[in-house]
Amino acid sequence: MGEELAKHERGQSPPSNPKSMRILGEIGVLSPTTAEQMTQAARFRNVLSHTYGQIIDHGMVYNALQDLERYRTFVLEVRDYLDDIGAIPD
C-alpha cells in the first residue's frame, strides 16, 4: 500500500519499502513519527526475510511483532489521507 501511494504521488516506484515509508512522511500522508516507525518496521521485515532463522533472536522477533499499534496508526493515517483527497466514497 505504501509503495503504491508513493508511486502515485511521485510518479515512480520507490527503490524500497523503507524508502516508500519515508516518502509518505515527506509528502504528509504519514506523520513524522509514524513514517519513522514504519520505516523501521520495513527494515525489520527485510532482515527477517533475508536472514536465516539460526541467526535471529526469536525473543526479539516475538516482541517486535507484538507492537501492533504502529500498524493501526499507519492504516488510520493512510485512510485519513485517502478521505482527504476524495478517494474514499461516502
Buried (B, 14 or more C-beta within 10 A) or exposed (E): EBBEBBBEBEEEEBEBBBBBBBBBBBBEBBBEEBBBBBBBBBBBEEEEEEEEEEEEEEEEBEEBEEEEEBEEBBEEBBEEBBEEEEEEEE
